[in-house]
Amino acid sequence: MTDRLMLRVIEAAEALGVSRAKAYELIAAGEIPSVRIGGCVRVPVAALKDWIARQLETK
């Protein structure tokens, strides 16, 4: 993915191969953890990887 610790929502969406709207929907539902920094929403890379691993476990 990247060496950065956090991604913008659009970057997280691109990494997942989903739309920006879908990424925001997953964040709003609490499925993907996010952090607010001022007015910005960021997705921790580690949390994104954990979410992907959980999705694979439920299959």
N, CA, C, O and CB atoms as a CASP TS submission, in Angstrom:
PFRMAT TS
TARGET T0000
AUTHOR 0000-0000-0000
METHOD Language model
MODEL 1
PARENT N/A
ATOM      1  N   MET     1       0.821  -1.188   0.000  1.00  0.00           N
ATOM      2  CA  MET     1       0.000   0.000   0.000  1.00  0.00           C
ATOM      3  C   MET     1       0.866   1.252   0.000  1.00  0.00           C
ATOM      4  O   MET     1       1.096   1.867  -1.041  1.00  0.00           O
ATOM      5  CB  MET     1      -0.935  -0.002   1.199  1.00  0.00           C
ATOM      6  N   THR     2       1.345   1.621   1.199  1.00  0.00           N
ATOM      7  CA  THR     2       2.109   2.850   1.333  1.00  0.00           C
ATOM      8  C   THR     2       2.924   2.794   2.613  1.00  0.00           C
ATOM      9  O   THR     2       2.694   1.930   3.459  1.00  0.00           O
ATOM     10  CB  THR     2       1.182   4.083   1.326  1.00  0.00           C
ATOM     11  N   ASP     3       3.870   3.704   2.760  1.00  0.00           N
ATOM     12  CA  ASP     3       4.640   3.790   3.992  1.00  0.00           C
ATOM     13  C   ASP     3       3.963   4.713   5.003  1.00  0.00           C
ATOM     14  O   ASP     3       4.362   4.776   6.166  1.00  0.00           O
ATOM     15  CB  ASP     3       6.056   4.280   3.696  1.00  0.00           C
ATOM     16  N   ARG     4       2.935   5.427   4.546  1.00  0.00           N
ATOM     17  CA  ARG     4       2.237   6.341   5.448  1.00  0.00           C
ATOM     18  C   ARG     4       1.373   5.548   6.424  1.00  0.00           C
ATOM     19  O   ARG     4       0.977   4.418   6.138  1.00  0.00           O
ATOM     20  CB  ARG     4       1.370   7.346   4.648  1.00  0.00           C
ATOM     21  N   LEU     5       1.090   6.139   7.561  1.00  0.00           N
ATOM     22  CA  LEU     5       0.280   5.486   8.582  1.00  0.00           C
ATOM     23  C   LEU     5      -1.212   5.683   8.349  1.00  0.00           C
ATOM     24  O   LEU     5      -2.024   4.865   8.783  1.00  0.00           O
ATOM     25  CB  LEU     5       0.656   6.006   9.949  1.00  0.00           C
ATOM     26  N   MET     6      -1.579   6.774   7.660  1.00  0.00           N
ATOM     27  CA  MET     6      -2.982   7.076   7.423  1.00  0.00           C
ATOM     28  C   MET     6      -3.202   7.459   5.967  1.00  0.00           C
ATOM     29  O   MET     6      -2.325   8.003   5.296  1.00  0.00           O
ATOM     30  CB  MET     6      -3.456   8.201   8.350  1.00  0.00           C
ATOM     31  N   LEU     7      -4.424   7.147   5.505  1.00  0.00           N
ATOM     32  CA  LEU     7      -4.810   7.473   4.140  1.00  0.00           C
ATOM     33  C   LEU     7      -6.011   8.399   4.148  1.00  0.00           C
ATOM     34  O   LEU     7      -6.836   8.360   5.060  1.00  0.00           O
ATOM     35  CB  LEU     7      -5.118   6.200   3.341  1.00  0.00           C
ATOM     36  N   ARG     8      -6.100   9.239   3.113  1.00  0.00           N
ATOM     37  CA  ARG     8      -7.332   9.994   2.907  1.00  0.00           C
ATOM     38  C   ARG     8      -8.394   8.984   2.493  1.00  0.00           C
ATOM     39  O   ARG     8      -8.061   7.891   2.034  1.00  0.00           O
ATOM     40  CB  ARG     8      -7.153  11.138   1.820  1.00  0.00           C
ATOM     41  N   VAL     9      -9.658   9.331   2.648  1.00  0.00           N
ATOM     42  CA  VAL     9     -10.740   8.406   2.325  1.00  0.00           C
ATOM     43  C   VAL     9     -10.678   7.976   0.867  1.00  0.00           C
ATOM     44  O   VAL     9     -10.899   6.805   0.559  1.00  0.00           O
ATOM     45  CB  VAL     9     -12.092   9.045   2.626  1.00  0.00           C
ATOM     46  N   ILE    10     -10.385   8.897  -0.023  1.00  0.00           N
ATOM     47  CA  ILE    10     -10.308   8.557  -1.446  1.00  0.00           C
ATOM     48  C   ILE    10      -9.184   7.561  -1.706  1.00  0.00           C
ATOM     49  O   ILE    10      -9.317   6.680  -2.554  1.00  0.00           O
ATOM     50  CB  ILE    10     -10.099   9.823  -2.292  1.00  0.00           C
ATOM     51  N   GLU    11      -8.086   7.697  -0.985  1.00  0.00           N
ATOM     52  CA  GLU    11      -6.971   6.758  -1.130  1.00  0.00           C
ATOM     53  C   GLU    11      -7.343   5.381  -0.591  1.00  0.00           C
ATOM     54  O   GLU    11      -6.998   4.360  -1.187  1.00  0.00           O
ATOM     55  CB  GLU    11      -5.725   7.288  -0.404  1.00  0.00           C
ATOM     56  N   ALA    12      -8.048   5.357   0.534  1.00  0.00           N
ATOM     57  CA  ALA    12      -8.516   4.083   1.087  1.00  0.00           C
ATOM     58  C   ALA    12      -9.492   3.418   0.123  1.00  0.00           C
ATOM     59  O   ALA    12      -9.446   2.203  -0.074  1.00  0.00           O
ATOM     60  CB  ALA    12      -9.184   4.296   2.465  1.00  0.00           C
ATOM     61  N   ALA    13     -10.372   4.209  -0.475  1.00  0.00           N
ATOM     62  CA  ALA    13     -11.329   3.682  -1.448  1.00  0.00           C
ATOM     63  C   ALA    13     -10.596   3.083  -2.642  1.00  0.00           C
ATOM     64  O   ALA    13     -10.938   1.993  -3.101  1.00  0.00           O
ATOM     65  CB  ALA    13     -12.295   4.788  -1.915  1.00  0.00           C
ATOM     66  N   GLU    14      -9.601   3.785  -3.136  1.00  0.00           N
ATOM     67  CA  GLU    14      -8.828   3.280  -4.268  1.00  0.00           C
ATOM     68  C   GLU    14      -8.105   1.987  -3.911  1.00  0.00           C
ATOM     69  O   GLU    14      -8.040   1.062  -4.721  1.00  0.00           O
ATOM     70  CB  GLU    14      -7.822   4.330  -4.734  1.00  0.00           C
ATOM     71  N   ALA    15      -7.562   1.926  -2.695  1.00  0.00           N
ATOM     72  CA  ALA    15      -6.856   0.724  -2.246  1.00  0.00           C
ATOM     73  C   ALA    15      -7.810  -0.467  -2.164  1.00  0.00           C
ATOM     74  O   ALA    15      -7.421  -1.603  -2.432  1.00  0.00           O
ATOM     75  CB  ALA    15      -6.194   0.968  -0.878  1.00  0.00           C
ATOM     76  N   LEU    16      -9.056  -0.197  -1.794  1.00  0.00           N
ATOM     77  CA  LEU    16     -10.054  -1.267  -1.687  1.00  0.00           C
ATOM     78  C   LEU    16     -10.728  -1.569  -3.021  1.00  0.00           C
ATOM     79  O   LEU    16     -11.349  -2.620  -3.180  1.00  0.00           O
ATOM     80  CB  LEU    16     -11.108  -0.893  -0.662  1.00  0.00           C
ATOM     81  N   GLY    17     -10.609  -0.664  -3.965  1.00  0.00           N
ATOM     82  CA  GLY    17     -11.274  -0.849  -5.251  1.00  0.00           C
ATOM     83  C   GLY    17     -12.759  -0.560  -5.181  1.00  0.00           C
ATOM     84  O   GLY    17     -13.558  -1.160  -5.901  1.00  0.00           O
ATOM     85  N   VAL    18     -13.126   0.384  -4.289  1.00  0.00           N
ATOM     86  CA  VAL    18     -14.530   0.790  -4.165  1.00  0.00           C
ATOM     87  C   VAL    18     -14.629   2.292  -4.407  1.00  0.00           C
ATOM     88  O   VAL    18     -13.616   2.988  -4.481  1.00  0.00           O
ATOM     89  CB  VAL    18     -15.109   0.414  -2.760  1.00  0.00           C
ATOM     90  N   SER    19     -15.851   2.777  -4.528  1.00  0.00           N
ATOM     91  CA  SER    19     -16.052   4.204  -4.746  1.00  0.00           C
ATOM     92  C   SER    19     -15.800   4.988  -3.457  1.00  0.00           C
ATOM     93  O   SER    19     -15.792   4.430  -2.360  1.00  0.00           O
ATOM     94  CB  SER    19     -17.474   4.471  -5.265  1.00  0.00           C
ATOM     95  N   ARG    20     -15.598   6.272  -3.618  1.00  0.00           N
ATOM     96  CA  ARG    20     -15.439   7.173  -2.476  1.00  0.00           C
ATOM     97  C   ARG    20     -16.683   7.123  -1.603  1.00  0.00           C
ATOM     98  O   ARG    20     -16.586   7.104  -0.376  1.00  0.00           O
ATOM     99  CB  ARG    20     -15.167   8.621  -2.949  1.00  0.00           C
ATOM    100  N   ALA    21     -17.854   7.101  -2.236  1.00  0.00           N
ATOM    101  CA  ALA    21     -19.115   7.059  -1.490  1.00  0.00           C
ATOM    102  C   ALA    21     -19.223   5.781  -0.665  1.00  0.00           C
ATOM    103  O   ALA    21     -19.678   5.813   0.478  1.00  0.00           O
ATOM    104  CB  ALA    21     -20.307   7.167  -2.448  1.00  0.00           C
ATOM    105  N   LYS    22     -18.804   4.653  -1.249  1.00  0.00           N
ATOM    106  CA  LYS    22     -18.854   3.377  -0.525  1.00  0.00           C
ATOM    107  C   LYS    22     -17.900   3.395   0.656  1.00  0.00           C
ATOM    108  O   LYS    22     -18.222   2.873   1.723  1.00  0.00           O
ATOM    109  CB  LYS    22     -18.513   2.207  -1.462  1.00  0.00           C
ATOM    110  N   ALA    23     -16.731   3.990   0.474  1.00  0.00           N
ATOM    111  CA  ALA    23     -15.764   4.090   1.571  1.00  0.00           C
ATOM    112  C   ALA    23     -16.350   4.918   2.720  1.00  0.00           C
ATOM    113  O   ALA    23     -16.234   4.535   3.884  1.00  0.00           O
ATOM    114  CB  ALA    23     -14.436   4.721   1.072  1.00  0.00           C
ATOM    115  N   TYR    24     -16.980   6.056   2.392  1.00  0.00           N
ATOM    116  CA  TYR    24     -17.608   6.868   3.430  1.00  0.00           C
ATOM    117  C   TYR    24     -18.747   6.104   4.101  1.00  0.00           C
ATOM    118  O   TYR    24     -18.957   6.228   5.307  1.00  0.00           O
ATOM    119  CB  TYR    24     -18.129   8.187   2.838  1.00  0.00           C
ATOM    120  N   GLU    25     -19.479   5.313   3.317  1.00  0.00           N
ATOM    121  CA  GLU    25     -20.572   4.504   3.871  1.00  0.00           C
ATOM    122  C   GLU    25     -20.023   3.486   4.876  1.00  0.00           C
ATOM    123  O   GLU    25     -20.601   3.315   5.949  1.00  0.00           O
ATOM    124  CB  GLU    25     -21.346   3.779   2.737  1.00  0.00           C
ATOM    125  N   LEU    26     -18.924   2.812   4.548  1.00  0.00           N
ATOM    126  CA  LEU    26     -18.308   1.849   5.450  1.00  0.00           C
ATOM    127  C   LEU    26     -17.783   2.531   6.718  1.00  0.00           C
ATOM    128  O   LEU    26     -17.868   1.971   7.812  1.00  0.00           O
ATOM    129  CB  LEU    26     -17.172   1.112   4.737  1.00  0.00           C
ATOM    130  N   ILE    27     -17.249   3.720   6.564  1.00  0.00           N
ATOM    131  CA  ILE    27     -16.761   4.479   7.723  1.00  0.00           C
ATOM    132  C   ILE    27     -17.931   4.902   8.606  1.00  0.00           C
ATOM    133  O   ILE    27     -17.870   4.750   9.826  1.00  0.00           O
ATOM    134  CB  ILE    27     -15.958   5.723   7.266  1.00  0.00           C
ATOM    135  N   ALA    28     -18.990   5.428   8.005  1.00  0.00           N
ATOM    136  CA  ALA    28     -20.160   5.879   8.769  1.00  0.00           C
ATOM    137  C   ALA    28     -20.815   4.724   9.512  1.00  0.00           C
ATOM    138  O   ALA    28     -21.346   4.910  10.607  1.00  0.00           O
ATOM    139  CB  ALA    28     -21.179   6.544   7.843  1.00  0.00           C
ATOM    140  N   ALA    29     -20.781   3.534   8.925  1.00  0.00           N
ATOM    141  CA  ALA    29     -21.378   2.351   9.558  1.00  0.00           C
ATOM    142  C   ALA    29     -20.480   1.783  10.657  1.00  0.00           C
ATOM    143  O   ALA    29     -20.878   0.868  11.378  1.00  0.00           O
ATOM    144  CB  ALA    29     -21.655   1.273   8.507  1.00  0.00           C
ATOM    145  N   GLY    30     -19.268   2.329  10.781  1.00  0.00           N
ATOM    146  CA  GLY    30     -18.343   1.853  11.803  1.00  0.00           C
ATOM    147  C   GLY    30     -17.609   0.583  11.396  1.00  0.00           C
ATOM    148  O   GLY    30     -16.923  -0.025  12.218  1.00  0.00           O
ATOM    149  N   GLU    31     -17.744   0.181  10.147  1.00  0.00           N
ATOM    150  CA  GLU    31     -17.068  -1.030   9.687  1.00  0.00           C
ATOM    151  C   GLU    31     -15.575  -0.801   9.499  1.00  0.00           C
ATOM    152  O   GLU    31     -14.760  -1.659   9.840  1.00  0.00           O
ATOM    153  CB  GLU    31     -17.685  -1.516   8.383  1.00  0.00           C
ATOM    154  N   ILE    32     -15.223   0.353   8.958  1.00  0.00           N
ATOM    155  CA  ILE    32     -13.814   0.719   8.808  1.00  0.00           C
ATOM    156  C   ILE    32     -13.533   1.853   9.789  1.00  0.00           C
ATOM    157  O   ILE    32     -14.155   2.912   9.706  1.00  0.00           O
ATOM    158  CB  ILE    32     -13.473   1.144   7.320  1.00  0.00           C
ATOM    159  N   PRO    33     -12.606   1.639  10.713  1.00  0.00           N
ATOM    160  CA  PRO    33     -12.266   2.697  11.670  1.00  0.00           C
ATOM    161  C   PRO    33     -11.641   3.901  10.970  1.00  0.00           C
ATOM    162  O   PRO    33     -10.940   3.768   9.967  1.00  0.00           O
ATOM    163  CB  PRO    33     -11.309   2.160  12.739  1.00  0.00           C
ATOM    164  N   SER    34     -11.910   5.058  11.518  1.00  0.00           N
ATOM    165  CA  SER    34     -11.323   6.278  10.969  1.00  0.00           C
ATOM    166  C   SER    34     -10.979   7.226  12.108  1.00  0.00           C
ATOM    167  O   SER    34     -11.418   7.061  13.247  1.00  0.00           O
ATOM    168  CB  SER    34     -12.288   6.959   9.962  1.00  0.00           C
ATOM    169  N   VAL    35     -10.187   8.213  11.760  1.00  0.00           N
ATOM    170  CA  VAL    35      -9.745   9.221  12.723  1.00  0.00           C
ATOM    171  C   VAL    35     -10.053  10.581  12.130  1.00  0.00           C
ATOM    172  O   VAL    35      -9.813  10.814  10.945  1.00  0.00           O
ATOM    173  CB  VAL    35      -8.216   9.078  13.059  1.00  0.00           C
ATOM    174  N   ARG    36     -10.582  11.478  12.943  1.00  0.00           N
ATOM    175  CA  ARG    36     -10.809  12.856  12.512  1.00  0.00           C
ATOM    176  C   ARG    36      -9.648  13.697  12.983  1.00  0.00           C
ATOM    177  O   ARG    36      -9.286  13.682  14.159  1.00  0.00           O
ATOM    178  CB  ARG    36     -12.155  13.413  13.056  1.00  0.00           C
ATOM    179  N   ILE    37      -9.072  14.428  12.055  1.00  0.00           N
ATOM    180  CA  ILE    37      -8.000  15.368  12.380  1.00  0.00           C
ATOM    181  C   ILE    37      -8.478  16.708  11.874  1.00  0.00           C
ATOM    182  O   ILE    37      -8.392  17.004  10.682  1.00  0.00           O
ATOM    183  CB  ILE    37      -6.601  14.951  11.739  1.00  0.00           C
ATOM    184  N   GLY    38      -8.980  17.514  12.783  1.00  0.00           N
ATOM    185  CA  GLY    38      -9.624  18.761  12.386  1.00  0.00           C
ATOM    186  C   GLY    38     -10.848  18.423  11.562  1.00  0.00           C
ATOM    187  O   GLY    38     -11.722  17.689  12.023  1.00  0.00           O
ATOM    188  N   GLY    39     -10.923  18.940  10.367  1.00  0.00           N
ATOM    189  CA  GLY    39     -12.050  18.640   9.487  1.00  0.00           C
ATOM    190  C   GLY    39     -11.780  17.495   8.525  1.00  0.00           C
ATOM    191  O   GLY    39     -12.598  17.201   7.654  1.00  0.00           O
ATOM    192  N   CYS    40     -10.636  16.852   8.683  1.00  0.00           N
ATOM    193  CA  CYS    40     -10.240  15.777   7.765  1.00  0.00           C
ATOM    194  C   CYS    40     -10.529  14.415   8.366  1.00  0.00           C
ATOM    195  O   CYS    40     -10.398  14.211   9.573  1.00  0.00           O
ATOM    196  CB  CYS    40      -8.754  15.887   7.412  1.00  0.00           C
ATOM    197  N   VAL    41     -10.920  13.495   7.515  1.00  0.00           N
ATOM    198  CA  VAL    41     -11.116  12.104   7.927  1.00  0.00           C
ATOM    199  C   VAL    41      -9.958  11.307   7.353  1.00  0.00           C
ATOM    200  O   VAL    41      -9.652  11.404   6.165  1.00  0.00           O
ATOM    201  CB  VAL    41     -12.510  11.532   7.441  1.00  0.00           C
ATOM    202  N   ARG    42      -9.318  10.519   8.207  1.00  0.00           N
ATOM    203  CA  ARG    42      -8.210   9.675   7.776  1.00  0.00           C
ATOM    204  C   ARG    42      -8.476   8.239   8.212  1.00  0.00           C
ATOM    205  O   ARG    42      -9.084   7.993   9.254  1.00  0.00           O
ATOM    206  CB  ARG    42      -6.863  10.186   8.353  1.00  0.00           C
ATOM    207  N   VAL    43      -8.011   7.304   7.401  1.00  0.00           N
ATOM    208  CA  VAL    43      -8.167   5.879   7.697  1.00  0.00           C
ATOM    209  C   VAL    43      -6.780   5.317   7.987  1.00  0.00           C
ATOM    210  O   VAL    43      -5.902   5.350   7.125  1.00  0.00           O
ATOM    211  CB  VAL    43      -8.861   5.108   6.504  1.00  0.00           C
ATOM    212  N   PRO    44      -6.578   4.798   9.210  1.00  0.00           N
ATOM    213  CA  PRO    44      -5.281   4.193   9.512  1.00  0.00           C
ATOM    214  C   PRO    44      -5.040   2.966   8.618  1.00  0.00           C
ATOM    215  O   PRO    44      -5.925   2.125   8.467  1.00  0.00           O
ATOM    216  CB  PRO    44      -5.205   3.795  11.009  1.00  0.00           C
ATOM    217  N   VAL    45      -3.866   2.870   8.042  1.00  0.00           N
ATOM    218  CA  VAL    45      -3.534   1.755   7.167  1.00  0.00           C
ATOM    219  C   VAL    45      -3.682   0.439   7.921  1.00  0.00           C
ATOM    220  O   VAL    45      -4.208  -0.529   7.372  1.00  0.00           O
ATOM    221  CB  VAL    45      -2.103   1.903   6.613  1.00  0.00           C
ATOM    222  N   ALA    46      -3.228   0.390   9.165  1.00  0.00           N
ATOM    223  CA  ALA    46      -3.320  -0.838   9.958  1.00  0.00           C
ATOM    224  C   ALA    46      -4.778  -1.259  10.144  1.00  0.00           C
ATOM    225  O   ALA    46      -5.091  -2.447  10.078  1.00  0.00           O
ATOM    226  CB  ALA    46      -2.646  -0.644  11.329  1.00  0.00           C
ATOM    227  N   ALA    47      -5.666  -0.297  10.375  1.00  0.00           N
ATOM    228  CA  ALA    47      -7.083  -0.601  10.550  1.00  0.00           C
ATOM    229  C   ALA    47      -7.683  -1.117   9.251  1.00  0.00           C
ATOM    230  O   ALA    47      -8.538  -2.003   9.267  1.00  0.00           O
ATOM    231  CB  ALA    47      -7.847   0.639  11.032  1.00  0.00           C
ATOM    232  N   LEU    48      -7.244  -0.573   8.142  1.00  0.00           N
ATOM    233  CA  LEU    48      -7.734  -1.018   6.839  1.00  0.00           C
ATOM    234  C   LEU    48      -7.295  -2.459   6.573  1.00  0.00           C
ATOM    235  O   LEU    48      -8.087  -3.271   6.094  1.00  0.00           O
ATOM    236  CB  LEU    48      -7.225  -0.083   5.716  1.00  0.00           C
ATOM    237  N   LYS    49      -6.049  -2.774   6.880  1.00  0.00           N
ATOM    238  CA  LYS    49      -5.553  -4.139   6.715  1.00  0.00           C
ATOM    239  C   LYS    49      -6.293  -5.099   7.641  1.00  0.00           C
ATOM    240  O   LYS    49      -6.620  -6.217   7.243  1.00  0.00           O
ATOM    241  CB  LYS    49      -4.043  -4.199   6.987  1.00  0.00           C
ATOM    242  N   ASP    50      -6.561  -4.668   8.878  1.00  0.00           N
ATOM    243  CA  ASP    50      -7.314  -5.504   9.824  1.00  0.00           C
ATOM    244  C   ASP    50      -8.726  -5.758   9.309  1.00  0.00           C
ATOM    245  O   ASP    50      -9.232  -6.875   9.420  1.00  0.00           O
ATOM    246  CB  ASP    50      -7.370  -4.836  11.217  1.00  0.00           C
ATOM    247  N   TRP    51      -9.363  -4.739   8.751  1.00  0.00           N
ATOM    248  CA  TRP    51     -10.717  -4.884   8.217  1.00  0.00           C
ATOM    249  C   TRP    51     -10.723  -5.898   7.076  1.00  0.00           C
ATOM    250  O   TRP    51     -11.618  -6.739   6.994  1.00  0.00           O
ATOM    251  CB  TRP    51     -11.264  -3.520   7.732  1.00  0.00           C
ATOM    252  N   ILE    52      -9.730  -5.819   6.201  1.00  0.00           N
ATOM    253  CA  ILE    52      -9.636  -6.766   5.087  1.00  0.00           C
ATOM    254  C   ILE    52      -9.469  -8.187   5.632  1.00  0.00           C
ATOM    255  O   ILE    52     -10.113  -9.116   5.146  1.00  0.00           O
ATOM    256  CB  ILE    52      -8.448  -6.398   4.145  1.00  0.00           C
ATOM    257  N   ALA    53      -8.617  -8.357   6.628  1.00  0.00           N
ATOM    258  CA  ALA    53      -8.401  -9.686   7.218  1.00  0.00           C
ATOM    259  C   ALA    53      -9.701 -10.227   7.829  1.00  0.00           C
ATOM    260  O   ALA    53     -10.000 -11.413   7.690  1.00  0.00           O
ATOM    261  CB  ALA    53      -7.289  -9.624   8.297  1.00  0.00           C
ATOM    262  N   ARG    54     -10.476  -9.364   8.506  1.00  0.00           N
ATOM    263  CA  ARG    54     -11.745  -9.795   9.091  1.00  0.00           C
ATOM    264  C   ARG    54     -12.743 -10.207   8.014  1.00  0.00           C
ATOM    265  O   ARG    54     -13.518 -11.145   8.200  1.00  0.00           O
ATOM    266  CB  ARG    54     -12.337  -8.679   9.952  1.00  0.00           C
ATOM    267  N   GLN    55     -12.716  -9.501   6.892  1.00  0.00           N
ATOM    268  CA  GLN    55     -13.626  -9.859   5.794  1.00  0.00           C
ATOM    269  C   GLN    55     -13.283 -11.243   5.248  1.00  0.00           C
ATOM    270  O   GLN    55     -14.175 -12.011   4.887  1.00  0.00           O
ATOM    271  CB  GLN    55     -13.556  -8.805   4.661  1.00  0.00           C
ATOM    272  N   LEU    56     -12.010 -11.554   5.190  1.00  0.00           N
ATOM    273  CA  LEU    56     -11.578 -12.861   4.702  1.00  0.00           C
ATOM    274  C   LEU    56     -11.938 -13.978   5.675  1.00  0.00           C
ATOM    275  O   LEU    56     -12.228 -15.099   5.256  1.00  0.00           O
ATOM    276  CB  LEU    56     -10.078 -12.857   4.454  1.00  0.00           C
ATOM    277  N   GLU    57     -11.922 -13.676   6.972  1.00  0.00           N
ATOM    278  CA  GLU    57     -12.255 -14.673   7.995  1.00  0.00           C
ATOM    279  C   GLU    57     -13.727 -15.034   7.992  1.00  0.00           C
ATOM    280  O   GLU    57     -14.086 -16.159   8.339  1.00  0.00           O
ATOM    281  CB  GLU    57     -11.866 -14.166   9.364  1.00  0.00           C
ATOM    282  N   THR    58     -14.587 -14.102   7.607  1.00  0.00           N
ATOM    283  CA  THR    58     -16.019 -14.358   7.662  1.00  0.00           C
ATOM    284  C   THR    58     -16.518 -15.150   6.461  1.00  0.00           C
ATOM    285  O   THR    58     -17.699 -15.491   6.396  1.00  0.00           O
ATOM    286  CB  THR    58     -16.768 -13.058   7.756  1.00  0.00           C
ATOM    287  N   LYS    59     -15.656 -15.441   5.533  1.00  0.00           N
ATOM    288  CA  LYS    59     -16.045 -16.211   4.333  1.00  0.00           C
ATOM    289  C   LYS    59     -16.058 -17.683   4.608  1.00  0.00           C
ATOM    290  O   LYS    59     -16.361 -18.474   3.715  1.00  0.00           O
ATOM    291  CB  LYS    59     -15.106 -15.924   3.177  1.00  0.00           C
TER
END
